Amino acid sequence: MALIATCGLDAASVCVVFGLGQILTGLIYGIPMPVQPLKAMATIMLAQKLSAGTLAGGGLVIGVAMLLLALSGLLDLLARIVPGEVVRGMQLGLGVTLATLALKQYAGADGAAGYALAAVAFLVLVGLRRLQRFPAPLLVIGLGIAYALAFKIDGSALASAVGLRFPSVVVPTWKEVADGALLLALPQIPLSLGNSVIATSRTSADLFPERPVTVKKIGTTYGLMNLLGPWLGGLPVCHGCGGMVGFHAFGARTGGAPVIYGALYLVLGLFFAPGFAQVVEVFPMPVLGVVLLVEAIALMMLARDAVQERPKAWVVFAVATAVVALPYGYVVGLVAGSLIGWGLRRGWVPAP
């Protein structure tokens, strides 16, 4: 929403391309592999109010770079170099970040009524969690929709927002490609290597041990999505361990979840793009906060393996990596954690 409003992106293009990416990913992987926007790129776009062409140029550059890393075998090499405890630390740090965001920014977005809605949604999710065949998340989404229709959405204005729209073609200039490479792709690549590729591969092995996904495959689909989507005005996207854990935490076990998720965005982009900013308010922030909190808890629980599988030194190491990643970013956490890990293995760094 912020990128569409601030940087002049086309709402239909953003939603349709994002939805198609979800659907194709679900069909290709057969597990709930997420597709999510590249956060560093989005943050820089908003801060500097860059153009849609610059975003497309940055997406194309990062697509080429990730595809080359995957096909050359460099991603496999990086996955072997980075200690497993570093990945655990990054998962823990991301979980803490999501939990903080959920509680501070989303849960209380509507004041006392928002907190009450969040509390009810959380109790529903927890209370129905053991009922495997009952879709508790859909009930929570329905609760959010009912709340929005009752207190936020103007029905007549919503009806006027309906209209068929198709994605628009974006052809960046060479200057926009160069600016996108320098301003957007360069800061994003190190972050993606850690969270979007290496951590996601490890998380797939944790949650789906019978169907683990290699870093090469993740890097390949990551690259291809960003070589195709920007031409139609789509956001540069990646995969991510947080999204996978979120799908899994709410019961998803196959590629059907991203297919359904993508279909929702596809319909939204094709038919509701003229009133996109209003339509998305159907999903209130407090309910989103509860969903993020459950995802955060599930993500942090993955760090238990560091406690169960490794001695005390590695447990401290995993937590320290998460702490470093929180204020300084996952690039610093990845590099610093790997250096400490190599030092521990070779006896250069004293074990706590």
C-alpha positions as CSV (number, residue, x, y, z in Angstrom):
1,M,0.0,0.0,0.0
2,A,2.8,2.4,1.0
3,L,4.7,1.8,-2.2
4,I,1.6,2.3,-4.4
5,A,0.8,5.5,-2.7
6,T,4.3,6.9,-2.4
7,C,6.1,5.7,-5.5
8,G,3.3,5.6,-8.1
9,L,3.2,1.9,-8.6
10,D,0.2,0.4,-10.4
11,A,-2.1,-1.5,-7.9
12,A,-3.3,-4.0,-10.5
13,S,0.3,-4.8,-11.6
14,V,1.5,-5.2,-8.0
15,C,-1.4,-7.5,-6.9
16,V,-1.7,-9.6,-10.1
17,V,2.1,-10.3,-10.4
18,F,2.3,-11.1,-6.7
19,G,-0.6,-13.5,-6.9
20,L,0.8,-15.3,-10.0
21,G,4.1,-15.7,-8.2
22,Q,2.4,-17.4,-5.3
23,I,0.4,-19.7,-7.5
24,L,3.3,-20.8,-9.6
25,T,5.5,-21.3,-6.5
26,G,2.9,-23.5,-4.9
27,L,2.6,-25.6,-8.0
28,I,6.4,-25.9,-8.4
29,Y,7.4,-26.8,-4.8
30,G,4.3,-28.7,-3.6
31,I,4.9,-27.3,-0.1
32,P,3.9,-24.0,1.4
33,M,6.9,-22.1,0.0
34,P,6.1,-18.3,0.4
35,V,6.7,-15.5,-1.9
36,Q,7.1,-12.1,-0.2
37,P,8.3,-8.6,-1.1
38,L,12.0,-7.7,-0.7
39,K,11.9,-5.6,2.5
40,A,15.2,-3.8,2.1
41,M,14.2,-2.6,-1.4
42,A,10.8,-1.5,-0.2
43,T,12.3,0.4,2.7
44,I,14.8,2.3,0.4
45,M,12.1,3.0,-2.2
46,L,9.9,4.6,0.5
47,A,12.7,6.6,2.1
48,Q,14.0,8.0,-1.2
49,K,10.7,8.0,-3.2
50,L,12.2,6.3,-6.2
51,S,10.4,5.7,-9.4
52,A,8.6,2.5,-10.6
53,G,11.2,2.2,-13.3
54,T,14.1,2.2,-10.7
55,L,12.3,-0.5,-8.7
56,A,11.9,-2.6,-11.9
57,G,15.6,-2.1,-12.7
58,G,16.6,-3.2,-9.3
59,G,14.4,-6.2,-9.5
60,L,15.9,-7.3,-12.8
61,V,19.5,-6.9,-11.5
62,I,18.9,-8.9,-8.4
63,G,17.2,-11.6,-10.5
64,V,20.2,-11.9,-12.7
65,A,22.6,-11.9,-9.7
66,M,20.6,-14.6,-7.8
67,L,20.2,-16.8,-10.8
68,L,24.0,-16.7,-11.5
69,L,24.8,-17.5,-7.9
70,A,22.4,-20.5,-8.0
71,L,23.5,-21.9,-11.3
72,S,27.2,-21.5,-10.6
73,G,27.1,-23.4,-7.3
74,L,28.1,-20.4,-5.1
75,L,24.9,-20.7,-3.1
76,D,25.7,-24.3,-2.2
77,L,29.1,-23.2,-1.1
78,L,27.7,-20.4,1.1
79,A,25.2,-22.8,2.6
80,R,28.1,-25.2,3.6
81,I,30.2,-22.3,5.0
82,V,27.5,-20.8,7.3
83,P,27.2,-22.7,10.5
84,G,23.8,-24.1,11.3
85,E,23.7,-22.2,14.6
86,V,23.9,-18.9,12.7
87,V,20.8,-19.9,10.8
88,R,19.1,-20.7,14.2
89,G,20.2,-17.3,15.5
90,M,18.7,-15.6,12.4
91,Q,15.4,-17.5,12.8
92,L,15.3,-16.5,16.5
93,G,16.1,-12.8,15.7
94,L,13.4,-12.7,13.0
95,G,10.9,-14.2,15.4
96,V,11.6,-11.6,18.0
97,T,11.4,-8.8,15.4
98,L,8.0,-10.1,14.2
99,A,6.7,-10.5,17.8
100,T,7.7,-6.9,18.6
101,L,6.1,-5.6,15.5
102,A,2.9,-7.5,16.1
103,L,2.5,-6.3,19.7
104,K,3.7,-2.7,19.4
105,Q,2.5,-1.6,16.0
106,Y,-0.5,-3.8,15.0
107,A,-2.3,-5.2,18.1
108,G,-3.2,-1.7,19.4
109,A,-3.8,0.0,16.0
110,D,-7.5,0.6,16.8
111,G,-7.1,1.4,20.5
112,A,-9.1,-0.5,23.1
113,A,-11.4,-2.0,20.5
114,G,-8.3,-3.3,18.6
115,Y,-6.8,-4.9,21.7
116,A,-10.2,-6.6,22.3
117,L,-10.4,-7.9,18.7
118,A,-6.8,-9.1,18.9
119,A,-7.5,-10.9,22.2
120,V,-10.5,-12.7,20.8
121,A,-8.6,-13.7,17.6
122,F,-5.7,-15.0,19.7
123,L,-8.1,-17.1,21.9
124,V,-9.8,-18.5,18.8
125,L,-6.5,-19.5,17.2
126,V,-5.2,-21.1,20.4
127,G,-8.4,-22.8,21.4
128,L,-9.0,-24.4,18.0
129,R,-5.3,-25.2,17.3
130,R,-5.7,-28.9,18.1
131,L,-8.7,-29.4,15.8
132,Q,-6.7,-30.3,12.7
133,R,-9.6,-30.3,10.3
134,F,-11.1,-27.0,11.5
135,P,-9.6,-24.0,9.7
136,A,-9.2,-21.6,12.6
137,P,-7.3,-19.0,10.6
138,L,-10.2,-18.7,8.2
139,L,-12.5,-18.1,11.2
140,V,-10.2,-15.4,12.4
141,I,-10.1,-13.8,8.9
142,G,-13.9,-13.8,8.9
143,L,-13.9,-12.1,12.3
144,G,-11.6,-9.4,10.9
145,I,-13.8,-8.9,7.8
146,A,-17.0,-8.7,9.9
147,Y,-15.3,-6.1,12.2
148,A,-14.2,-4.0,9.2
149,L,-17.6,-4.1,7.5
150,A,-19.3,-3.1,10.7
151,F,-16.9,-0.2,11.7
152,K,-14.7,0.8,8.8
153,I,-15.9,0.1,5.3
154,D,-18.5,2.2,3.5
155,G,-20.5,-0.3,1.4
156,S,-21.4,2.2,-1.3
157,A,-17.8,3.3,-1.7
158,L,-16.7,-0.3,-1.8
159,A,-19.1,-1.1,-4.7
160,S,-17.7,1.8,-6.7
161,A,-14.1,0.5,-6.3
162,V,-14.9,-2.6,-8.5
163,G,-13.5,-2.5,-12.0
164,L,-11.5,-4.8,-14.3
165,R,-7.8,-3.9,-14.6
166,F,-4.8,-5.6,-16.1
167,P,-1.1,-5.2,-15.3
168,S,0.8,-2.4,-17.2
169,V,4.2,-3.0,-18.9
170,V,7.2,-1.3,-17.3
171,V,10.4,-0.8,-19.4
172,P,13.2,0.7,-17.2
173,T,15.8,2.9,-18.8
174,W,19.5,2.1,-18.6
175,K,19.8,4.8,-16.0
176,E,17.0,3.3,-13.9
177,V,18.7,-0.1,-14.1
178,A,22.0,1.4,-13.0
179,D,20.3,3.3,-10.1
180,G,18.3,0.2,-9.2
181,A,21.5,-1.9,-9.0
182,L,23.3,0.6,-6.9
183,L,20.6,1.8,-4.6
184,L,18.3,-1.3,-4.3
185,A,19.9,-4.6,-5.4
186,L,23.3,-4.1,-3.7
187,P,21.9,-3.6,-0.2
188,Q,19.3,-6.4,-0.7
189,I,21.5,-9.3,-1.9
190,P,23.4,-10.0,1.4
191,L,20.1,-10.0,3.3
192,S,18.5,-12.3,0.9
193,L,21.4,-14.8,1.0
194,G,20.9,-15.3,4.7
195,N,17.1,-15.1,5.3
196,S,15.6,-15.8,1.9
197,V,17.8,-18.6,0.7
198,I,20.0,-20.3,3.4
199,A,17.5,-20.0,6.3
200,T,14.6,-21.0,4.1
201,S,16.3,-24.1,2.9
202,R,17.1,-25.1,6.5
203,T,13.6,-24.4,7.6
204,S,12.2,-26.6,4.8
205,A,14.3,-29.4,6.1
206,D,13.0,-28.8,9.7
207,L,9.3,-28.7,8.7
208,F,9.3,-31.0,5.8
209,P,12.2,-33.5,6.3
210,E,10.8,-35.8,3.6
211,R,10.7,-32.9,1.1
212,P,13.7,-30.6,1.8
213,V,14.4,-27.9,-0.7
214,T,18.0,-27.1,-1.8
215,V,19.4,-23.6,-1.8
216,K,20.0,-24.0,-5.6
217,K,16.3,-24.5,-6.3
218,I,15.3,-21.6,-4.0
219,G,17.9,-19.3,-5.6
220,T,16.8,-20.3,-9.1
221,T,13.1,-19.6,-8.6
222,Y,14.0,-16.4,-6.7
223,G,16.0,-15.3,-9.7
224,L,13.4,-16.2,-12.3
225,M,10.6,-14.4,-10.5
226,N,12.6,-11.2,-10.5
227,L,13.6,-11.6,-14.1
228,L,9.9,-11.8,-15.2
229,G,7.8,-9.8,-12.7
230,P,9.4,-6.3,-13.0
231,W,8.4,-6.1,-16.7
232,L,4.7,-6.2,-15.6
233,G,5.2,-3.7,-12.8
234,G,5.4,-6.3,-10.0
235,L,7.3,-5.9,-6.8
236,P,10.7,-7.6,-6.5
237,V,10.1,-10.7,-4.4
238,C,11.9,-13.5,-2.6
239,H,11.2,-16.6,-0.5
240,G,11.5,-16.6,3.2
241,C,11.7,-18.8,6.3
242,G,9.2,-16.6,8.2
243,G,6.5,-17.0,5.6
244,M,7.0,-20.8,5.5
245,V,6.8,-21.1,9.2
246,G,3.7,-18.9,9.2
247,F,2.0,-21.2,6.6
248,H,3.0,-24.3,8.6
249,A,1.9,-22.8,11.9
250,F,-1.6,-22.4,10.6
251,G,-1.9,-25.9,9.2
252,A,-0.6,-25.7,5.6
253,R,1.3,-28.8,4.5
254,T,1.1,-28.6,0.7
255,G,1.5,-26.1,-2.1
256,G,-2.3,-25.5,-2.0
257,A,-1.9,-22.8,0.6
258,P,0.2,-20.4,-1.6
259,V,-2.1,-21.2,-4.5
260,I,-5.2,-20.1,-2.6
261,Y,-3.3,-17.1,-1.2
262,G,-2.1,-16.1,-4.7
263,A,-5.6,-16.5,-6.1
264,L,-6.9,-13.9,-3.6
265,Y,-4.3,-11.4,-4.7
266,L,-5.1,-12.2,-8.3
267,V,-8.8,-11.4,-7.9
268,L,-8.0,-8.3,-5.8
269,G,-5.7,-7.0,-8.5
270,L,-8.0,-7.8,-11.5
271,F,-11.2,-6.5,-10.0
272,F,-10.5,-4.2,-7.0
273,A,-7.4,-2.3,-8.0
274,P,-9.3,1.1,-8.4
275,G,-10.0,1.0,-4.7
276,F,-7.1,-1.1,-3.4
277,A,-6.3,1.1,-0.4
278,Q,-9.8,0.8,0.9
279,V,-10.3,-2.8,0.1
280,V,-7.3,-4.0,2.0
281,E,-8.7,-2.4,5.1
282,V,-11.1,-5.4,5.2
283,F,-8.3,-7.1,7.1
284,P,-7.8,-5.0,10.3
285,M,-4.3,-4.4,11.8
286,P,-5.1,-6.0,15.2
287,V,-6.0,-9.3,13.5
288,L,-2.8,-9.1,11.4
289,G,-0.9,-8.6,14.6
290,V,-2.2,-11.8,16.0
291,V,-1.3,-13.7,12.9
292,L,2.2,-12.3,13.0
293,L,2.5,-13.1,16.7
294,V,1.6,-16.8,16.1
295,E,4.1,-16.9,13.2
296,A,6.8,-15.3,15.4
297,I,6.3,-17.8,18.2
298,A,6.5,-20.7,15.7
299,L,9.7,-19.3,14.2
300,M,11.4,-18.8,17.6
301,M,10.5,-22.4,18.5
302,L,12.8,-23.6,15.7
303,A,15.8,-22.3,17.8
304,R,15.1,-25.1,20.3
305,D,17.2,-27.4,18.1
306,A,20.3,-25.4,19.0
307,V,19.6,-26.3,22.7
308,Q,18.8,-29.9,22.0
309,E,21.5,-30.7,19.5
310,R,24.5,-28.7,20.6
311,P,26.6,-28.0,23.7
312,K,26.3,-24.8,25.7
313,A,28.8,-22.8,23.6
314,W,26.6,-23.2,20.5
315,V,23.4,-22.3,22.3
316,V,25.0,-19.0,23.4
317,F,26.3,-18.6,19.9
318,A,22.9,-19.0,18.3
319,V,21.3,-16.5,20.7
320,A,24.2,-14.0,20.2
321,T,23.7,-14.2,16.4
322,A,20.0,-13.3,16.9
323,V,20.9,-10.4,19.2
324,V,23.4,-9.0,16.7
325,A,20.9,-9.4,13.8
326,L,18.2,-7.4,15.6
327,P,19.8,-3.9,15.8
328,Y,22.4,-4.2,13.0
329,G,20.7,-6.3,10.4
330,Y,20.9,-9.9,9.2
331,V,24.0,-9.2,7.0
332,V,26.0,-8.3,10.1
333,G,24.6,-11.2,12.0
334,L,25.4,-13.7,9.2
335,V,29.0,-12.5,8.8
336,A,29.8,-12.0,12.5
337,G,28.1,-15.3,13.4
338,S,30.0,-17.3,10.8
339,L,33.3,-15.8,11.9
340,I,32.7,-16.7,15.5
341,G,31.5,-20.1,14.5
342,W,34.7,-20.9,12.6
343,G,36.7,-19.6,15.5
344,L,34.9,-21.9,18.0
345,R,35.4,-24.9,15.7
346,R,39.1,-24.2,15.4
347,G,39.6,-23.2,19.0
348,W,40.5,-19.6,18.2
349,V,37.6,-18.3,20.2
350,P,37.2,-19.6,23.8
351,A,34.0,-21.4,24.5
352,P,31.7,-19.9,27.1
